[in-house]
Amino acid sequence: MTDKPLILAVETSGRTGSVAAAAGGELLAEKSLSAPMKHSVELFEAMSNLLERFERKPKEVEQVYISIGPGSFTGLRIAATFAKIMHLANNVKIVAVDTLDVIAENTTDFTEKTKTPVKKIAAILDAKRGQFFVAAYENKGRQREKVLPDCLMTNEQFLEKFAGGTEVVWLLGEGLVYYKEKFKSQGIDFVDDSYWWPKAAKVHKLGWKMALDGKFTDALTLQPTYLQRPDIKQKSSQCKAKT
């Protein structure tokens, strides 16, 4: 790996999308897609504009980081297809970043701006059929540990597991847009809604750490995690937090 590979980061897992360009660990710029659920229309133009802004060409891109889900079927397929095309064209390396991890990373900005201490976090996405994709985290110093891997549960199951504790659990994520009221309980609070959406800049931040550890994804086996799956009920019982 060169010291500062040219990187494109893509976030198209939800209603809003964004792309970012970076040189190694340095974020150069991030651009939001203007129209909700119009990722296929704007994505390639946005990327071209970013590269032109820094006088770089697509063939110079060495790595692509994508938000791999859970997320919308169409949005994730667009990102995965783009990554595979880049790999086939220029042997670009791919890093697949968990979308719930990307969302949780927004709490860093929330804490810095509001000076609000945040120790326990849960990222929430609507999985339909009365269920939610959930992941939980705990900040330990400068490290964030994932104490509950991505899993499916109802809001009742979530509150039974996390509400009522002595430490506040801070919630964020697109799953709260229509269902925030369902998660209100003692010991639960909500990050400001401006931090609920995943961003390409965070895909880059997490993806760069993974790249440094050599955690690249094989383009042939790259498979997004969609919000709805045929075996959704079977997987809902696999939510086990670390003890």
N, C-alpha and C positions, 0 to 999 in steps of 0.2 A: 504493500500500500504506500503510495506517495504521501508526503507530509500533509499536503493540502489538496486532496482530490476534489474535483468539481462534483457537487452533489445536487440533485433535485429531490425535494421532499414533497409528497402528495398526500393531501387529506381530502377524501371524497366519501367518507363513510356515512355522513348524515345529510341533513337538508342544506347546510351551508358548506362550501368547500374552499380550499385555499392551496396554494403552491408556494414553495420557497426554494431559493437557491443559496448554496453555501460553499465555502472553500474549507474543507476539513471541518473543524469544530466551530468555525466562524460563520455565523449567519450573515449572508449578504443582503437579502431582502425577502419579504413575504408579500404575496398578493392574494387578496380575497377574491373569490368568484362572485360576481355581482348578483346572479339570479339563482334563487334556491332551486335545487334539483335540476340544474342545467349544466351539470359537470361536463357532459360529453360535448357540449357546444363551446364551452369557454376554456377547457383545460389546456388544450394544445396551444391555443393562442396566448394564454397567460404565461405558459412556460417559454414560448418563443420570445415574448416581450421581456421576460426576466433575463434570458440569456443575452439578448441584444443589448440590454441596458448595461451589461458588464463586458460587452464585446466578446462574448464566448459563443461557441457553436455546439449544436447537439452532439457531434462526434467527440467533443472534449469531455462530455459527462462520463465520469468513472463509476459513480454509484447512484442508485435510486432507492430512496426510502419511502415506503408506502404504509399507510394505516390499513391494517389487514382485517379489522373488524373486532367485535361484532359491529354490524352496520347494514346499510341498505344494499339489497341485491345488486341493483344497477350501478350505484356508486362504487362499490368495491370491485365489481367486474371491470369497470373502466380503469381503475388504478392498477389492478393486477395485469390487465391486458397491456397497458402502457409499459409497465415494468418488463414484461416478457418481450415486447417488441424491442425495447432498448437493449435488452440482453442479447437478443438474436442479432441485432444490427451491429452492436459495438462491444459485445461481451461485457456489458455493464453488470456490476455486482448489485444484488438486491438485498435490502434489509426489510423485513416485515415486522412492523411495530404494532403491538396490541392497542386497539383503540381506547379501551378503558384506562390503560396506563397513560395514554396521551391526554385524556380528559383530566385524570388525577393530577397530572403535572401542572395544570392551570392553577392549582392551589398555591404554588410557589409565588406566582405573580400576585394572587389575592393577598397572601400574607405580607409580601413586600409593600404593597400599596396601602393596605388597611392597618398594618401592624397587628393584625389579629392572629394570635397563636393558634395553629391548627395542628393537632397531633393525629387524630383519627379521621379517616376519609373513606367515603364510599362513592363510587361512580355508578350511575344508574342509566340504563338504556331500556326503552320500551321494546319488549320482545313479542308484544301482542298476546292475545288469548289470556289476558289477565296475569301475565308473567313479565318479569324484568330480568335483563342481564345485569348482574351485579358483580363488582369486585371491590374488596376492601383493603385499605392500606393503613400503615402506622408509621409516622415520622419518628425516627430515632436519631437525634442529632442531625447530621447532614444527610443521613441515609433514609430512604423510604422503602419499607419492607411491605411486600404484598402478602397480607395475612389471610386473604380469601381469594383464591384464583377465580377467574371468570366462571360464573355459574348462573343457572336459572332459578328464580324463586318468586313467589308472590310478595306483595307488599306486606301482607300479614306475617309471612315467614321471616322477612327481613326485620320487621319491628320486634318480633319475638327474639331474634338473635342479637340485635344491636341496640334497641331502645332501652331507656331506663338506667343506663350505666352512670357511673360517677364522672366519666369524661365524655364531653360532647363528641358526637360523630357528625362530621360535616359532609353534607351531600351536594353533589353536582352532577350534571349530565342532562342530555336531551330527554331522557325518560321522565324528567320532572316537569316538562313544559305543560303537559295536560294532567299530570297526576301528582303534583306537589302535595296537595291536600291529603293524599293517601299515606304519605310518609311523615306527616306531622305527629310528633309524640315527645314525651319527656326525654331529654338527652339527645335530641336530634336538632340540628340547625342546618341552615342552607347557605352555601356560598352564593354571592351575588350572581344573578342569572347571566351577566355578561361573561362569566367564566365557564358556562355550561358546555360550550361547543369545542370540539377538538380542533387544533390548529396545526398547520403544516410546520410552523416553527418548532412546535413541541415534538412533532414526528422527527424532525431533524435532530433535536437535542437528544432524544432517547435513542434514535437510530445511530447516531455517531458513537455513543457509548457501546452499543452492540457491535458496531463495525470494529472498534478498537479491540474488542474481545473475540473477533473473528466469527461473529454470529450472523453469517450470511445465509440466505435462503436459496435453495435450488429452484431455478426458474421452472423446471419441468414439474416439480411437485408443489409449486406455489398454489395454495388454495385458501381463499378468503373465508372468514367466519361470518355467515349471514345471520340476520336477526331471526329468521324463521327457518326451521329445519323439520323434516318429517318426524324425527325422533325427539322432538322438543320435550314431550312429557317424560320420556325415559331418562333424559339427562337432568331433569329438575331436582332429582334427589341427590346429586353429586356435590352439593355445596358443603364443604367441610373447611372450617377455618383452622389455621395453625394454632396450636396451643403452646 
